[in-house]
């Protein structure tokens, strides 16, 4: 199992909108092959900061299966305009 970790810095004041968009986007990621589970946690100390943790069966399920899919394009449209700066994603085993 691989853990994807992304620190999400959201543009100031857009956290509520981001959370609403994420509730739609999570349906996409949950449907992907190799997806196991995810958690989105809001930072206590910083209003517009979240951490996204996603468990995948393999790194390829995330990097290829998800990121090279049409579903990822829909994910991008829902979420990517909220990030500032764009998050660095790392994987852990």
N, C-alpha and C positions, 0 to 999 in steps of 0.2 A: 504494500500500500504506500502511496505517495501523498504527502500533505503539501498542498499549494498554499502559500501565505502571501497575502497582499495587504499592505497598509494603504488605505484609501483616504487621501486628503481631498475633501469636497470643497468646492468654491464656497466662500463665506456666505452663510445664510441660506444655502440650498439643501441642507440636510434632510428636511422634511420631504421635499420633492424627490431627493435621491432615494429615501426609504420607500416611497410609493412606487417609484420606478423599479427598485430592486425587487419589490414583491411580485412584480410582473416578470422580471428577468429571471428570478430563481426558478420559475417553471421551465425555462429553457434549459438551464444547466442540469436540472434534475432529470431531464429526459435523455441526457447524453450517455452513450455507451461508455462504460468504465467509471461513471460517477458513483460514488458511495454515499457521501453526505456533505453538508456544508453548515457553517455558522457565520453569521454576520454580527459583529459586536460593535457597539458604539462606545467611543472613548469617554471616560468620565471627566478627565481633565481638559479635553479640547472638544468643543461642540461639533466641529465639522470634520471629525476624524473617526474612521472605522477600521476594523480589521476583518478581512474575509479569509476564512479557513475552508478549504475544500479538500476532501479526501477522494483520491482517484485510485483505481486499481493499478495503473501504470502512468509514468510520465508522458508516454505517447498518447494515452487517452486524452490528456489535457492539451499537450503541445500540438498534436496532429489532429486527433479525432474531434476535439472541440474547436481549437483555434482556426482550423482550416475548413470548418463547416459553414453552411449557409446560416445555421442557427446562431453562430458567433456574430455574423453580420447584424442580426436582429438584436443580440446582446449589446453590441457596440452602439447601435442607434439609441437604445434605451439608457445606457449608462455612461459612455465615455465622455460626453460633454460636461459631466459633473466634476471630473477630476482636475486638480491643479496642485502640484504637477501630476503628470501621468504616473501611475504607480509602478514600482518595481515589483515583479513577482518572483518569488523564490520557491524552490521545492525541497522538501525534507523527507528522509526515509527513516 
